[in-house]
Structures are given as C-alpha cells and as structure tokens.
Amino acid sequence: MVRENISFRLDLAEAALAIRADRGQLDQVLMNLVVNAADAMPDGGILRVGTGRSADGSPWVSVSDTGCGIPEAIRDRVFEPFFTTKAPGKGTGIGLSVVRGIVEQHGGAIVLESGVGRGTTVRITLPAADTAAVPADGPASGDKPLPRGRGERVLIVEDEQGAREGLAEILTSLGYTVFAAASGEDAQAVPAEPPFDLLLTDLMLPGMAGPDLAVEMVGRWPRLRVILMSGYTEDETLKRRIAAELVRFLQKPFNMTTLAREVRVALDEGGDGR
C-alpha cells in the first residue's frame, strides 16, 4: 500500500480515543485515504496519520501527505462520485465519495485542506463513544445506517469505464455480488445461471437502449428488478414505464447513500411474485 520511497509516520494522541463507528467501515475509510495520499507522492514523500481531539472534545483522525496538492479550482469537487485527478486507468474517483458517505453515515464530518506544492490533509471527526460502554460495531446511535446487501447478484451495465468500476466498487463494499458489463451486448453474453436479482443499467447505451435491454433481461430472469440511470428525464417512454412501476429510475449524479437506498428498495420490492 505504501511504497518504499514514502516515509510513514504516526502522530497519535497520548490516550486512546473511543469513537462510535463500524470498525470495518472505518478501516475502509483509512485505507482509501492512505492510498490516495501515497498516490499523490509518486516521487516519494512523507505520509502522516494523526489522531487527537477537537476543541469540543470530538475525536479526529487525519491523513496528510507532502505531495503535489490539489488546485483550488477543483478542490470542492474531489468528493463527487467519479471525479478524479488521477490519470486514466489509475483510479475511479470513487474513493473519497465512499469516504464521505461512510463518515456522514456515522454522524461525522470531513474537511480537506490542500494547496499546490504543499500537500493535502484530510481530517475526519467522529462522534465520541461513552468509554463505559463502547459498542463493538455499528454507526453512532440515532444515525440511520446505509442499507446493505445480503449477497444479491447485481448486473451493472454502464459504458463509461470510470462510472462502471466505481458503481461496482460501491455495491461490492455494501455486500452485493456484482458483475459489470460495458454494453448491452456484453450483458446479453452473461450466462443465464445463476440468475441475477437486479439490473442497474444506463438509459443510453451504445447499440442498445437500456429499456430494451431491461425487457430482454426480465424475459430471461422474470423476478429481475430493474433500475435505469440517466442524466436525462424527458423521455416519455421512460416516464410511462416508471409510472407503471416496471422499473425504477435513478437520476444522475447521485451519491453513495442514494444508490444504497435505491438498490435496497428495488430488491425489497422483488417479493411481489413478478
């Protein structure tokens, strides 16, 4: 994860900091931040992980690098899904979006400080736990957890590579079994067994429209649920199908929370015997 030309340093609080958080999801947050920090220093540098308490007593953890930094013009966009400063093939841009989704799910906050030539620091603040009764897992009390999968099989069809890989990464992290296809033709070539539970497809695909693909896939798997994704909402055929509850619609752009909830709702509606 951290190359030999990167010096890894810890700057930790003297006492342990009890937080209310899911350990597995916090591990994912830290892994994403450390990987991003390392990627920002291709020629080497210092990667520092720190912990402490803010003025109001809230625990925080930070990950800092001495890399190239992020220009002010795009700094506000780094938490958007599929936005990345990395070269093509070097990342999906989904990591920081996932980080923000997990942090906000736990009732926390995330702040990024960066400047060109002076590196980047990402600081996460999380709710403190009662040290007399620290929960082993789970988000902070009162926070609604992200709906998770139970191993259901999801077929993603999206022609844009970064979006396709990002969607697959998010849904896999949520507990779904995912297969991603780049076109309707690729989806048609998927074996009929084992069946899929959900089709998540873009409305506009090269060679075959998403609704046409959905009709064919439902013919193959009658209990298949369908979600169409698009940045366009003016298609009358799509509106009629949504009104008839044959498919669900996911307006682009969307965040991790919206995706998790929409997928769970679509699957939970699958018990209607269709």
C-alpha positions in Angstrom: 0.0 0.0 0.0 2.9 2.4 0.9 5.9 2.3 -1.4 9.5 2.3 -0.1 10.1 5.9 -1.2 7.4 7.1 1.2 8.2 7.7 4.9 5.2 6.7 7.1 4.8 8.5 10.4 2.3 8.4 13.2 1.3 11.4 15.3 -1.1 9.9 17.8 -2.9 11.2 20.8 -1.5 10.1 24.2 -4.7 8.4 25.3 -6.9 6.1 23.3 -9.9 7.8 21.6 -13.2 5.9 21.8 -15.5 6.6 18.9 -18.9 5.3 17.7 -18.1 3.7 14.4 -18.2 0.4 12.5 -14.7 -0.9 12.6 -14.8 -2.5 9.1 -16.1 0.7 7.5 -13.5 2.8 9.4 -10.8 0.5 8.1 -12.1 1.2 4.6 -12.0 4.9 5.2 -8.4 4.9 6.3 -7.3 2.6 3.5 -8.8 4.9 0.9 -7.2 8.0 2.4 -3.8 6.3 2.8 -3.9 5.0 -0.8 -4.8 8.5 -2.1 -2.1 10.1 -0.1 0.5 7.6 -1.4 -0.7 8.1 -5.0 -0.2 11.9 -4.6 3.6 11.3 -4.0 4.9 9.3 -7.0 8.4 10.6 -6.3 8.2 9.9 -2.6 7.5 12.0 0.5 6.0 11.8 4.0 2.7 10.2 4.8 1.4 11.1 8.3 -1.5 9.6 10.2 -2.6 11.6 13.3 -5.3 11.5 15.9 -6.5 13.9 18.5 -9.5 15.8 19.9 -11.0 19.0 18.6 -11.9 21.9 20.9 -15.3 20.4 21.7 -13.8 17.1 22.6 -14.7 15.2 19.4 -12.1 12.6 18.3 -10.5 13.1 15.0 -8.1 11.2 12.7 -6.2 12.8 9.9 -4.1 11.6 6.9 -1.6 14.0 5.4 0.8 13.9 2.5 3.6 16.1 1.1 2.5 15.6 -2.5 1.5 17.8 -5.3 -1.6 19.2 -3.7 -5.0 20.0 -5.2 -5.7 23.2 -7.2 -8.2 25.5 -5.6 -10.4 25.4 -8.7 -11.2 21.7 -8.3 -10.8 21.3 -4.5 -14.6 21.4 -3.9 -15.2 18.6 -6.4 -12.9 15.9 -5.0 -15.7 14.3 -3.0 -18.0 14.0 -6.1 -18.6 10.4 -7.3 -16.4 9.6 -10.3 -14.4 12.8 -10.2 -10.7 12.1 -10.1 -7.4 14.0 -10.6 -5.6 10.7 -11.5 -4.6 9.7 -14.9 -7.0 7.4 -16.9 -6.7 3.8 -15.5 -5.2 5.0 -12.3 -8.4 5.3 -10.3 -12.2 5.6 -10.5 -12.6 8.7 -8.4 -15.0 6.9 -6.1 -12.7 6.6 -3.0 -13.3 10.0 -1.5 -17.0 9.8 -2.3 -17.2 6.5 -0.4 -15.2 8.0 2.5 -17.6 11.0 2.8 -20.6 8.7 2.6 -19.3 6.5 5.5 -18.3 9.5 7.6 -21.6 11.3 7.2 -23.5 8.0 7.9 -21.8 7.9 11.3 -22.7 11.5 12.1 -19.2 12.7 11.5 -17.6 15.4 9.3 -14.8 15.5 6.9 -12.5 18.5 6.0 -9.9 18.7 3.3 -7.0 21.2 3.3 -4.7 21.4 0.3 -2.5 23.7 -1.8 -0.5 23.2 -4.9 3.0 22.2 -3.9 2.3 21.9 -0.2 0.4 18.6 0.1 -3.0 17.6 1.4 -4.5 16.9 4.7 -7.9 15.1 5.2 -9.3 15.3 8.7 -12.3 13.2 9.9 -14.2 14.0 13.0 -16.4 11.3 14.5 -18.8 11.2 17.5 -17.2 10.2 20.8 -18.3 7.0 22.5 -19.2 6.5 26.1 -16.0 4.9 27.4 -18.0 2.9 29.9 -20.0 1.2 27.2 -18.2 1.3 23.8 -20.2 -0.5 21.1 -18.2 -3.2 19.2 -19.7 -2.2 15.9 -22.3 -0.1 14.2 -22.8 3.6 13.5 -23.5 6.2 16.0 -26.8 6.0 17.9 -29.5 7.9 16.0 -27.8 7.7 12.7 -29.5 5.6 10.0 -27.1 3.0 8.6 -26.7 2.6 4.9 -28.9 -0.3 3.6 -26.6 -3.2 2.8 -26.8 -6.2 0.6 -27.2 -9.8 1.5 -25.2 -11.3 -1.3 -27.8 -10.5 -4.0 -26.5 -10.6 -7.6 -26.4 -7.2 -9.3 -25.7 -6.8 -13.1 -24.3 -3.3 -13.8 -24.4 -2.1 -17.5 -22.6 1.2 -18.0 -20.4 2.1 -21.0 -18.3 4.7 -19.1 -15.4 2.8 -17.5 -14.8 5.1 -14.5 -18.5 5.1 -13.6 -18.8 1.3 -14.2 -15.8 0.5 -11.9 -17.0 3.0 -9.3 -20.5 1.5 -9.1 -19.1 -2.0 -8.9 -16.8 -0.9 -6.1 -19.5 0.7 -4.0 -22.0 -2.1 -4.4 -19.4 -4.7 -3.6 -18.5 -2.8 -0.4 -22.2 -2.8 0.5 -22.3 -6.6 0.4 -23.7 -7.3 -3.1 -22.3 -9.8 -5.6 -21.5 -7.7 -8.7 -20.9 -8.3 -12.4 -20.2 -5.2 -14.6 -20.7 -5.0 -18.3 -19.7 -2.3 -20.7 -22.6 -2.7 -23.2 -25.9 -4.3 -23.8 -24.2 -6.9 -26.0 -21.8 -7.8 -23.1 -24.8 -8.1 -20.8 -26.5 -10.5 -23.2 -23.5 -12.7 -23.2 -23.7 -13.3 -19.4 -24.7 -16.9 -18.5 -28.3 -17.4 -17.6 -27.3 -19.3 -14.4 -27.0 -18.3 -11.7 -29.8 -15.7 -12.1 -29.3 -12.0 -11.3 -31.6 -10.2 -8.8 -31.1 -6.6 -10.1 -30.2 -4.9 -13.3 -28.7 -1.5 -12.9 -28.3 0.0 -16.4 -27.7 3.3 -18.0 -30.5 4.6 -20.1 -28.4 5.4 -23.1 -26.1 2.5 -24.2 -24.1 2.0 -27.4 -26.0 -0.3 -29.7 -28.9 -1.0 -27.4 -31.1 1.3 -25.2 -31.3 0.5 -21.5 -35.1 -0.1 -21.5 -34.8 -2.6 -24.4 -32.0 -4.4 -22.5 -34.2 -4.5 -19.4 -37.1 -6.1 -21.3 -34.8 -8.8 -22.6 -33.2 -9.5 -19.3 -36.5 -9.7 -17.5 -37.5 -12.3 -20.1 -34.5 -14.3 -19.0 -35.0 -13.7 -15.3 -38.7 -13.0 -14.6 -38.0 -11.9 -11.0 -35.3 -9.4 -12.0 -35.7 -5.9 -10.6 -34.6 -3.0 -12.8 -33.1 0.4 -12.1 -32.4 2.8 -15.1 -29.8 5.5 -14.6 -29.7 8.7 -16.6 -28.9 12.4 -16.5 -32.0 12.9 -18.7 -35.6 12.9 -17.5 -37.5 14.0 -20.6 -38.0 10.6 -22.2 -41.8 9.9 -22.3 -41.4 6.2 -22.7 -39.3 6.1 -19.6 -41.8 8.1 -17.7 -44.6 5.7 -18.6 -42.6 2.7 -17.6 -41.7 4.3 -14.2 -45.4 5.2 -13.7 -46.3 1.6 -14.3 -43.8 0.6 -11.7 -42.0 -1.7 -14.2 -38.7 -0.1 -13.5 -37.1 2.4 -11.0 -35.2 5.5 -12.1 -32.0 6.9 -10.6 -31.2 10.5 -11.6 -27.5 11.2 -12.3 -25.5 12.4 -10.5 -26.2 10.6 -7.2 -24.2 9.8 -4.1 -23.5 6.6 -2.3 -26.4 7.0 0.1 -28.9 7.4 -2.7 -27.5 4.4 -4.6 -27.6 2.2 -1.5 -31.2 3.1 -0.6 -32.5 2.8 -4.2 -30.9 -0.6 -4.7 -32.3 -1.9 -1.4 -35.8 -0.6 -2.1 -35.8 -2.2 -5.6 -34.7 -5.5 -4.3 -37.1 -5.5 -1.4 -40.0 -4.9 -3.8 -39.0 -8.1 -5.5 -41.3 -10.2 -3.4 -44.4 -9.3 -5.4 -44.2 -12.5 -7.4 -43.5 -10.8 -10.7 
